Amino acid sequence: MATVRQFTLRLEEAEDKQLTKLKELSGENTDTGIIKYCIRNYADLNNRLVAEIEKRGKAERLFFELKSKTSFILSTLAEITKLVGK
């Protein structure tokens, strides 16, 4: 495989610490390896993140819908209890 691009990358201290953490998480040993890993996997990780955000949004909407319906049922039950008690 021919080299397509070469470049110099200068990192600040905070970026270097993050690079080290990424290497530990990914199992990559070299700076070049982790940068290539990030490039190869970014799109897939981003797609998975978007899918999880959408899934969470759906779950939250369902939760609030069920919460609203439960509140309605409980208030209706309370009204029935009042009417029966009279």
N, C-alpha and C positions, 0 to 999 in steps of 0.2 A: 504494500500500500504506500503510495507516494505521499510525501508531506505536502499538504495543500497550503497551510498557513503557519507562520511562526510569528510570535509577538512577545514583547516584554510586558510583564505585569508587575507593577509596584503596589504593594499592600501596606496599609497603615497597621498599627498594632492590633486594633479591634478586628480588622478584617483577617489578619493572620491568625488570631485566636479562633475565629469562626472557621477558617480553613482547617485548622487542626481538629476542631470538633467534628467537622464534616468527614475528615479522613477516618477518625475513630468510629463514627457511625456507619460509614460505608465499607470499612475494611480496606480501603485504598491506602497505599503506603507512600505514594509520592504526590507532590503538588500537581504535576502534570496529570497523574492518574485521577485525582479527585476532580480536577477541572473538567476533564473529559467525561467522567462519570456524571457530573452535574449537567453538562450539556446534553448528554445522551438521555438522561432521565427526567429532565425538567418538564417536558410536555406531558409525559405520562403522569408525573406527580401532580402537576397542575390540573389535569383532567380529573384525577381522583379527588383532589381537594374540592373542585367545583361540584362534583357529584355528591360529595359528603355535605357540602353547604346546602345544596338543594334538598337533600334527604332530611337534613335537620330542619330546614324551613317548613317542609311538608309536615314533619312530626310536630313542630310548634303550632302550626295552624290547626292540626287535628286536636292537639291538647286544648287549645283555647276554645275550639268548637265544642268539644266534649265538656269542658268546664262550664261553658255558657248553658248548655243543655242540662247539665246536672243542677246548676243553680236554678234554672227554670223549674225542673222537676221538684226540687226541694221546696221552693217557694210555693208551688202549687199544692204540694202535700201539706205544708203548713196552713194554707188557706182552707183546705178540705178539713183538716183537723179542727180548725176554729169553727167551721160551719157545723161539723158533727157534734162538737162539744157544746154548742148553744142549745 
